Amino acid sequence: MRKDEVRGPVDALVYLVDCQLGTVCGVVGKRSSPKCDIKRHISIAQHGVNWMREHSVNFEGTRASDVVRLFGGDVNAWAEKFRA
């Protein structure tokens, strides 16, 4: 989802979680990222994915849909494929 596609609070949640998952990709892929930062970013993204699932939010076409479809909603497992 792109920022210009946000039309309300639900879209904002989808957008921000997608951005957070992008951040997870970035920090996990850097050897210099502190483990506490990686854990924090993964935790934030995990909460977002959980909330979207709990509230039946449509997040098709975002990174969150890959997390759910390929890894059962486990952000940490999804992040493993980006580890440096």
SEPA-36025 format. One record per atom (N, C-alpha, C, CB): atom name; x, y, z; residue in three letters. Coordinates in nm, 3 decimals, padded with zeros to 5 digits. Each point is the difference from the previous one (the first is absolute). Glycine has a CB too. Layout:
BEGIN
+------+---------+---------+---------+------+
! site !      px !      py !      pz ! code !
+------+---------+---------+---------+------+
!   CA !       X !       Y !       Z !  ALA !
...
+------+---------+---------+---------+------+
END
This chain:
BEGIN
+------+---------+---------+---------+------+
! site !      px !      py !      pz ! code !
+------+---------+---------+---------+------+
!    N !  00.084 ! -00.118 !  00.000 !  MET !
!   CA ! -00.084 !  00.118 !  00.000 !  MET !
!    C !  00.089 !  00.124 !  00.000 !  MET !
!   CB ! -00.184 ! -00.124 !  00.121 !  MET !
!    N !  00.139 !  00.222 ! -00.194 !  ARG !
!   CA !  00.072 !  00.128 ! -00.005 !  ARG !
!    C ! -00.071 !  00.103 !  00.088 !  ARG !
!   CB !  00.082 ! -00.051 ! -00.233 !  ARG !
!    N ! -00.007 !  00.149 !  00.277 !  LYS !
!   CA ! -00.054 !  00.102 !  00.089 !  LYS !
!    C ! -00.120 !  00.072 ! -00.063 !  LYS !
!   CB !  00.228 !  00.030 !  00.100 !  LYS !
!    N ! -00.225 ! -00.008 ! -00.229 !  ASP !
!   CA ! -00.110 !  00.072 ! -00.065 !  ASP !
!    C ! -00.127 ! -00.085 ! -00.014 !  ASP !
!   CB !  00.171 !  00.134 ! -00.122 !  ASP !
!    N ! -00.164 ! -00.262 !  00.159 !  GLU !
!   CA ! -00.117 ! -00.087 ! -00.004 !  GLU !
!    C ! -00.073 ! -00.006 !  00.134 !  GLU !
!   CB !  00.116 ! -00.133 ! -00.175 !  GLU !
!    N ! -00.061 !  00.197 !  00.276 !  VAL !
!   CA ! -00.061 ! -00.001 !  00.134 !  VAL !
!    C ! -00.124 !  00.088 !  00.000 !  VAL !
!   CB !  00.226 ! -00.039 !  00.109 !  VAL !
!    N ! -00.340 ! -00.022 ! -00.072 !  ARG !
!   CA ! -00.128 !  00.071 ! -00.001 !  ARG !
!    C ! -00.066 !  00.005 !  00.137 !  ARG !
!   CB ! -00.028 ! -00.070 ! -00.236 !  ARG !
!    N !  00.086 !  00.003 !  00.333 !  GLY !
!   CA ! -00.059 ! -00.001 !  00.133 !  GLY !
!    C !  00.089 ! -00.071 !  00.099 !  GLY !
!   CB ! -00.226 !  00.006 ! -00.102 !  GLY !
!    N !  00.180 ! -00.022 !  00.226 !  PRO !
!   CA !  00.082 ! -00.060 !  00.105 !  PRO !
!    C !  00.045 ! -00.144 ! -00.031 !  PRO !
!   CB ! -00.120 !  00.145 !  00.160 !  PRO !
!    N !  00.034 ! -00.224 ! -00.221 !  VAL !
!   CA !  00.036 ! -00.138 ! -00.031 !  VAL !
!    C !  00.111 ! -00.002 ! -00.105 !  VAL !
!   CB ! -00.234 ! -00.077 !  00.054 !  VAL !
!    N !  00.220 !  00.161 ! -00.156 !  ASP !
!   CA !  00.106 !  00.010 ! -00.101 !  ASP !
!    C !  00.130 !  00.048 !  00.062 !  ASP !
!   CB ! -00.173 !  00.047 ! -00.175 !  ASP !
!    N !  00.163 !  00.044 !  00.272 !  ALA !
!   CA !  00.119 !  00.051 !  00.067 !  ALA !
!    C !  00.072 ! -00.112 !  00.074 !  ALA !
!   CB ! -00.108 !  00.225 !  00.024 !  ALA !
!    N !  00.032 ! -00.311 !  00.042 !  LEU !
!   CA !  00.060 ! -00.114 !  00.069 !  LEU !
!    C !  00.071 ! -00.092 ! -00.100 !  LEU !
!   CB ! -00.177 !  00.013 !  00.177 !  LEU !
!    N !  00.110 ! -00.044 ! -00.285 !  VAL !
!   CA !  00.059 ! -00.087 ! -00.103 !  VAL !
!    C !  00.129 !  00.063 ! -00.053 !  VAL !
!   CB ! -00.230 ! -00.087 ! -00.063 !  VAL !
!    N !  00.226 !  00.215 !  00.034 !  TYR !
!   CA !  00.117 !  00.071 ! -00.053 !  TYR !
!    C !  00.116 ! -00.002 !  00.100 !  TYR !
!   CB ! -00.153 !  00.146 ! -00.135 !  TYR !
!    N !  00.123 ! -00.113 !  00.260 !  LEU !
!   CA !  00.107 !  00.006 !  00.101 !  LEU !
!    C !  00.060 ! -00.137 !  00.029 !  LEU !
!   CB ! -00.114 !  00.198 !  00.100 !  LEU !
!    N !  00.033 ! -00.301 ! -00.098 !  VAL !
!   CA !  00.053 ! -00.136 !  00.021 !  VAL !
!    C !  00.086 ! -00.041 ! -00.119 !  VAL !
!   CB ! -00.200 ! -00.062 !  00.141 !  VAL !
!    N !  00.156 !  00.096 ! -00.262 !  ASP !
!   CA !  00.080 ! -00.030 ! -00.119 !  ASP !
!    C !  00.134 !  00.072 !  00.008 !  ASP !
!   CB ! -00.211 ! -00.032 ! -00.136 !  ASP !
!    N !  00.210 !  00.158 !  00.177 !  CYS !
!   CA !  00.125 !  00.075 !  00.016 !  CYS !
!    C !  00.089 ! -00.063 !  00.107 !  CYS !
!   CB ! -00.119 !  00.209 ! -00.071 !  CYS !
!    N !  00.058 ! -00.250 !  00.182 !  GLN !
!   CA !  00.076 ! -00.062 !  00.108 !  GLN !
!    C !  00.064 ! -00.131 ! -00.046 !  GLN !
!   CB ! -00.154 !  00.106 !  00.168 !  GLN !
!    N !  00.082 ! -00.183 ! -00.247 !  LEU !
!   CA !  00.058 ! -00.124 ! -00.054 !  LEU !
!    C !  00.115 !  00.032 ! -00.095 !  LEU !
!   CB ! -00.223 ! -00.116 !  00.022 !  LEU !
!    N !  00.214 !  00.227 ! -00.094 !  GLY !
!   CA !  00.113 !  00.045 ! -00.082 !  GLY !
!    C !  00.120 !  00.034 !  00.084 !  GLY !
!   CB ! -00.161 !  00.086 ! -00.168 !  GLY !
!    N !  00.136 ! -00.023 !  00.282 !  THR !
!   CA !  00.108 !  00.032 !  00.093 !  THR !
!    C !  00.063 ! -00.128 !  00.054 !  THR !
!   CB ! -00.116 !  00.216 !  00.062 !  THR !
!    N !  00.032 ! -00.314 ! -00.031 !  VAL !
!   CA !  00.053 ! -00.129 !  00.047 !  VAL !
!    C !  00.096 ! -00.058 ! -00.104 !  VAL !
!   CB ! -00.213 ! -00.043 !  00.133 !  VAL !
!    N !  00.173 !  00.047 ! -00.260 !  CYS !
!   CA !  00.089 ! -00.051 ! -00.107 !  CYS !
!    C !  00.135 !  00.070 !  00.005 !  CYS !
!   CB ! -00.201 ! -00.050 ! -00.144 !  CYS !
!    N !  00.197 !  00.182 !  00.161 !  GLY !
!   CA !  00.123 !  00.077 !  00.001 !  GLY !
!    C !  00.091 ! -00.028 !  00.118 !  GLY !
!   CB ! -00.124 !  00.172 ! -00.120 !  GLY !
!    N !  00.068 ! -00.174 !  00.240 !  VAL !
!   CA !  00.085 ! -00.019 !  00.118 !  VAL !
!    C !  00.049 ! -00.143 !  00.011 !  VAL !
!   CB ! -00.125 !  00.181 !  00.115 !  VAL !
!    N !  00.043 ! -00.277 ! -00.156 !  VAL !
!   CA !  00.042 ! -00.140 !  00.007 !  VAL !
!    C !  00.111 ! -00.027 ! -00.101 !  VAL !
!   CB ! -00.231 ! -00.067 !  00.075 !  VAL !
!    N !  00.228 !  00.137 ! -00.186 !  GLY !
!   CA !  00.099 ! -00.022 ! -00.105 !  GLY !
!    C !  00.136 !  00.063 !  00.027 !  GLY !
!   CB ! -00.188 ! -00.011 ! -00.154 !  GLY !
!    N !  00.199 !  00.091 !  00.259 !  LYS !
!   CA !  00.128 !  00.065 !  00.033 !  LYS !
!    C !  00.067 ! -00.072 !  00.115 !  LYS !
!   CB ! -00.089 !  00.221 ! -00.080 !  LYS !
!    N !  00.212 ! -00.259 !  00.060 !  ARG !
!   CA !  00.075 ! -00.067 !  00.106 !  ARG !
!    C !  00.024 !  00.092 !  00.120 !  ARG !
!   CB !  00.111 ! -00.141 ! -00.174 !  ARG !
!    N ! -00.110 !  00.271 !  00.149 !  SER !
!   CA !  00.031 !  00.096 !  00.107 !  SER !
!    C ! -00.122 !  00.037 !  00.084 !  SER !
!   CB !  00.180 !  00.088 ! -00.144 !  SER !
!    N ! -00.298 ! -00.136 !  00.110 !  SER !
!   CA ! -00.120 !  00.034 !  00.078 !  SER !
!    C !  00.004 ! -00.068 !  00.137 !  SER !
!   CB ! -00.132 !  00.026 ! -00.213 !  SER !
!    N !  00.114 !  00.052 !  00.320 !  PRO !
!   CA ! -00.004 ! -00.060 !  00.134 !  PRO !
!    C ! -00.119 ! -00.095 !  00.013 !  PRO !
!   CB !  00.112 !  00.206 !  00.095 !  PRO !
!    N ! -00.091 ! -00.317 ! -00.025 !  LYS !
!   CA ! -00.107 ! -00.099 !  00.016 !  LYS !
!    C ! -00.123 !  00.060 !  00.067 !  LYS !
!   CB !  00.173 ! -00.177 !  00.015 !  LYS !
!    N ! -00.154 !  00.270 !  00.078 !  CYS !
!   CA ! -00.115 !  00.061 !  00.067 !  CYS !
!    C ! -00.085 !  00.081 ! -00.098 !  CYS !
!   CB !  00.131 !  00.009 !  00.214 !  CYS !
!    N ! -00.067 !  00.055 ! -00.312 !  ASP !
!   CA ! -00.076 !  00.074 ! -00.103 !  ASP !
!    C ! -00.078 ! -00.097 ! -00.088 !  ASP !
!   CB !  00.173 !  00.182 !  00.002 !  ASP !
!    N ! -00.110 ! -00.291 ! -00.040 !  ILE !
!   CA ! -00.066 ! -00.099 ! -00.084 !  ILE !
!    C ! -00.122 ! -00.056 !  00.073 !  ILE !
!   CB !  00.220 ! -00.059 ! -00.110 !  ILE !
!    N ! -00.202 !  00.021 !  00.235 !  LYS !
!   CA ! -00.112 ! -00.055 !  00.078 !  LYS !
!    C ! -00.112 !  00.101 !  00.015 !  LYS !
!   CB !  00.160 ! -00.145 !  00.124 !  LYS !
!    N ! -00.126 !  00.271 ! -00.102 !  ARG !
!   CA ! -00.102 !  00.105 !  00.017 !  ARG !
!    C ! -00.080 !  00.018 ! -00.128 !  ARG !
!   CB !  00.146 !  00.115 !  00.168 !  ARG !
!    N ! -00.079 ! -00.107 ! -00.281 !  HIS !
!   CA ! -00.070 !  00.019 ! -00.128 !  HIS !
!    C ! -00.087 ! -00.122 ! -00.034 !  HIS !
!   CB !  00.189 !  00.147 ! -00.079 !  HIS !
!    N ! -00.138 ! -00.265 !  00.106 !  ILE !
!   CA ! -00.080 ! -00.121 ! -00.024 !  ILE !
!    C ! -00.122 ! -00.002 !  00.090 !  ILE !
!   CB !  00.207 ! -00.125 ! -00.067 !  ILE !
!    N ! -00.190 !  00.164 !  00.192 !  SER !
!   CA ! -00.112 !  00.002 !  00.095 !  SER !
!    C ! -00.108 !  00.098 ! -00.044 !  SER !
!   CB !  00.159 ! -00.061 !  00.184 !  SER !
!    N ! -00.120 !  00.181 ! -00.226 !  ILE !
!   CA ! -00.097 !  00.099 ! -00.047 !  ILE !
!    C ! -00.076 ! -00.054 ! -00.120 !  ILE !
!   CB !  00.148 !  00.187 !  00.084 !  ILE !
!    N ! -00.076 ! -00.244 ! -00.180 !  ALA !
!   CA ! -00.065 ! -00.055 ! -00.119 !  ALA !
!    C ! -00.092 ! -00.116 !  00.037 !  ALA !
!   CB !  00.197 !  00.069 ! -00.138 !  ALA !
!    N ! -00.155 ! -00.152 !  00.232 !  GLN !
!   CA ! -00.081 ! -00.114 !  00.041 !  GLN !
!    C ! -00.132 !  00.046 !  00.061 !  GLN !
!   CB !  00.209 ! -00.134 !  00.039 !  GLN !
!    N ! -00.203 !  00.237 !  00.045 !  HIS !
!   CA ! -00.123 !  00.053 !  00.058 !  HIS !
!    C ! -00.093 !  00.051 ! -00.109 !  HIS !
!   CB !  00.124 !  00.063 !  00.209 !  HIS !
!    N ! -00.069 !  00.006 ! -00.307 !  GLY !
!   CA ! -00.081 !  00.051 ! -00.109 !  GLY !
!    C ! -00.067 ! -00.111 ! -00.081 !  GLY !
!   CB !  00.151 !  00.196 ! -00.011 !  GLY !
!    N ! -00.075 ! -00.298 ! -00.022 !  VAL !
!   CA ! -00.056 ! -00.114 ! -00.074 !  VAL !
!    C ! -00.109 ! -00.066 !  00.083 !  VAL !
!   CB !  00.220 ! -00.037 ! -00.118 !  VAL !
!    N ! -00.194 !  00.017 !  00.246 !  ASN !
!   CA ! -00.101 ! -00.063 !  00.088 !  ASN !
!    C ! -00.128 !  00.083 !  00.005 !  ASN !
!   CB !  00.185 ! -00.099 !  00.138 !  ASN !
!    N ! -00.172 !  00.231 ! -00.122 !  TRP !
!   CA ! -00.118 !  00.086 !  00.007 !  TRP !
!    C ! -00.080 ! -00.004 ! -00.130 !  TRP !
!   CB !  00.121 !  00.147 !  00.162 !  TRP !
!    N ! -00.051 ! -00.146 ! -00.275 !  MET !
!   CA ! -00.070 ! -00.004 ! -00.128 !  MET !
!    C ! -00.076 ! -00.132 ! -00.015 !  MET !
!   CB !  00.175 !  00.151 ! -00.102 !  MET !
!    N ! -00.114 ! -00.261 !  00.145 !  ARG !
!   CA ! -00.069 ! -00.129 ! -00.007 !  ARG !
!    C ! -00.118 ! -00.006 !  00.096 !  ARG !
!   CB !  00.216 ! -00.109 ! -00.065 !  ARG !
!    N ! -00.197 !  00.158 !  00.187 !  GLU !
!   CA ! -00.108 ! -00.002 !  00.100 !  GLU !
!    C ! -00.122 !  00.081 ! -00.044 !  GLU !
!   CB !  00.174 ! -00.026 !  00.177 !  GLU !
!    N ! -00.150 !  00.133 ! -00.251 !  HIS !
!   CA ! -00.107 !  00.089 ! -00.041 !  HIS !
!    C ! -00.041 ! -00.020 ! -00.146 !  HIS !
!   CB !  00.082 !  00.164 !  00.167 !  HIS !
!    N ! -00.038 ! -00.275 ! -00.224 !  SER !
!   CA ! -00.036 ! -00.037 ! -00.138 !  SER !
!    C !  00.025 !  00.112 ! -00.100 !  SER !
!   CB ! -00.171 ! -00.152 !  00.094 !  SER !
!    N !  00.288 !  00.215 ! -00.082 !  VAL !
!   CA !  00.038 !  00.107 ! -00.091 !  VAL !
!    C !  00.054 ! -00.063 ! -00.129 !  VAL !
!   CB !  00.052 !  00.157 !  00.194 !  VAL !
!    N ! -00.090 ! -00.101 ! -00.307 !  ASN !
!   CA !  00.049 ! -00.048 ! -00.129 !  ASN !
!    C !  00.139 !  00.061 ! -00.025 !  ASN !
!   CB ! -00.238 ! -00.024 ! -00.090 !  ASN !
!    N !  00.340 ! -00.059 !  00.087 !  PHE !
!   CA !  00.136 !  00.048 ! -00.024 !  PHE !
!    C !  00.063 ! -00.074 ! -00.118 !  PHE !
!   CB !  00.023 !  00.056 !  00.244 !  PHE !
!    N ! -00.107 ! -00.103 ! -00.336 !  GLU !
!   CA !  00.051 ! -00.067 ! -00.120 !  GLU !
!    C !  00.091 !  00.094 ! -00.078 !  GLU !
!   CB ! -00.207 ! -00.142 ! -00.011 !  GLU !
!    N !  00.311 !  00.085 ! -00.045 !  GLY !
!   CA !  00.093 !  00.077 ! -00.081 !  GLY !
!    C !  00.106 !  00.072 !  00.080 !  GLY !
!   CB ! -00.181 !  00.027 ! -00.160 !  GLY !
!    N !  00.188 ! -00.054 !  00.290 !  THR !
!   CA !  00.103 !  00.062 !  00.083 !  THR !
!    C !  00.095 ! -00.108 !  00.052 !  THR !
!   CB ! -00.158 !  00.187 !  00.067 !  THR !
!    N !  00.264 ! -00.144 ! -00.004 !  ARG !
!   CA !  00.094 ! -00.095 !  00.060 !  ARG !
!    C ! -00.069 ! -00.087 !  00.104 !  ARG !
!   CB !  00.187 !  00.161 ! -00.042 !  ARG !
!    N ! -00.285 ! -00.103 !  00.112 !  ALA !
!   CA ! -00.072 ! -00.076 !  00.103 !  ALA !
!    C ! -00.070 ! -00.121 ! -00.060 !  ALA !
!   CB ! -00.032 !  00.211 !  00.132 !  ALA !
!    N ! -00.016 ! -00.200 ! -00.253 !  SER !
!   CA ! -00.067 ! -00.116 ! -00.062 !  SER !
!    C !  00.100 ! -00.112 ! -00.023 !  SER !
!   CB ! -00.167 !  00.152 ! -00.110 !  SER !
!    N !  00.293 ! -00.118 !  00.078 !  ASP !
!   CA !  00.105 ! -00.102 ! -00.013 !  ASP !
!    C !  00.030 ! -00.064 !  00.135 !  ASP !
!   CB !  00.098 !  00.125 ! -00.194 !  ASP !
!    N ! -00.092 ! -00.041 !  00.299 !  VAL !
!   CA !  00.027 ! -00.051 !  00.134 !  VAL !
!    C ! -00.105 ! -00.103 !  00.040 !  VAL !
!   CB !  00.109 !  00.218 !  00.064 !  VAL !
!    N ! -00.235 ! -00.186 ! -00.090 !  VAL !
!   CA ! -00.110 ! -00.089 !  00.038 !  VAL !
!    C ! -00.005 ! -00.122 ! -00.090 !  VAL !
!   CB ! -00.128 !  00.197 !  00.086 !  VAL !
!    N !  00.136 ! -00.175 ! -00.215 !  ARG !
!   CA ! -00.014 ! -00.111 ! -00.095 !  ARG !
!    C !  00.117 ! -00.098 !  00.006 !  ARG !
!   CB ! -00.130 !  00.153 ! -00.147 !  ARG !
!    N !  00.251 ! -00.102 !  00.157 !  LEU !
!   CA !  00.118 ! -00.086 ! -00.007 !  LEU !
!    C !  00.051 ! -00.046 !  00.136 !  LEU !
!   CB !  00.059 !  00.118 ! -00.207 !  LEU !
!    N ! -00.088 ! -00.041 !  00.313 !  PHE !
!   CA !  00.057 ! -00.031 !  00.131 !  PHE !
!    C ! -00.103 ! -00.003 !  00.112 !  PHE !
!   CB !  00.210 !  00.104 ! -00.078 !  PHE !
!    N ! -00.337 ! -00.116 !  00.042 !  GLY !
!   CA ! -00.105 ! -00.012 !  00.099 !  GLY !
!    C ! -00.015 !  00.120 !  00.091 !  GLY !
!   CB !  00.040 ! -00.238 ! -00.008 !  GLY !
!    N !  00.011 !  00.353 ! -00.034 !  GLY !
!   CA ! -00.011 !  00.121 !  00.079 !  GLY !
!    C !  00.119 !  00.027 !  00.089 !  GLY !
!   CB ! -00.240 ! -00.034 ! -00.006 !  GLY !
!    N !  00.344 ! -00.048 ! -00.002 !  ASP !
!   CA !  00.118 !  00.014 !  00.086 !  ASP !
!    C !  00.103 !  00.092 ! -00.066 !  ASP !
!   CB ! -00.040 ! -00.231 !  00.095 !  ASP !
!    N !  00.047 !  00.356 ! -00.049 !  VAL !
!   CA !  00.091 !  00.099 ! -00.058 !  VAL !
!    C !  00.146 ! -00.043 !  00.018 !  VAL !
!   CB ! -00.169 !  00.180 !  00.047 !  VAL !
!    N !  00.203 ! -00.237 !  00.067 !  ASN !
!   CA !  00.138 ! -00.042 !  00.023 !  ASN !
!    C !  00.042 ! -00.106 ! -00.101 !  ASN !
!   CB ! -00.025 !  00.051 !  00.244 !  ASN !
!    N ! -00.061 ! -00.147 ! -00.271 !  ALA !
!   CA !  00.031 ! -00.104 ! -00.099 !  ALA !
!    C !  00.014 !  00.061 ! -00.139 !  ALA !
!   CB ! -00.124 ! -00.171 !  00.139 !  ALA !
!    N !  00.037 !  00.266 ! -00.171 !  TRP !
!   CA !  00.006 !  00.070 ! -00.130 !  TRP !
!    C !  00.132 !  00.076 ! -00.012 !  TRP !
!   CB ! -00.252 !  00.021 ! -00.005 !  TRP !
!    N !  00.294 !  00.044 !  00.114 !  ALA !
!   CA !  00.122 !  00.082 !  00.000 !  ALA !
!    C !  00.126 ! -00.083 ! -00.021 !  ALA !
!   CB ! -00.115 !  00.160 !  00.150 !  ALA !
!    N !  00.111 ! -00.287 ! -00.115 !  GLU !
!   CA !  00.117 ! -00.087 ! -00.013 !  GLU !
!    C !  00.054 ! -00.002 ! -00.143 !  GLU !
!   CB ! -00.089 ! -00.140 !  00.186 !  GLU !
!    N !  00.001 !  00.151 ! -00.283 !  LYS !
!   CA !  00.047 ! -00.006 ! -00.140 !  LYS !
!    C !  00.080 !  00.123 ! -00.041 !  LYS !
!   CB ! -00.199 ! -00.140 ! -00.052 !  LYS !
!    N !  00.198 !  00.245 !  00.135 !  PHE !
!   CA !  00.076 !  00.121 ! -00.030 !  PHE !
!    C !  00.127 !  00.013 !  00.083 !  PHE !
!   CB ! -00.213 !  00.108 ! -00.060 !  PHE !
!    N !  00.238 ! -00.200 !  00.151 !  ARG !
!   CA !  00.115 !  00.011 !  00.091 !  ARG !
!    C !  00.131 ! -00.003 ! -00.078 !  ARG !
!   CB ! -00.133 ! -00.110 !  00.180 !  ARG !
!    N !  00.222 !  00.201 ! -00.138 !  ALA !
!   CA !  00.132 !  00.010 ! -00.065 !  ALA !
!    C !  00.094 ! -00.106 !  00.054 !  ALA !
!   CB ! -00.033 !  00.246 ! -00.032 !  ALA !
+------+---------+---------+---------+------+
END
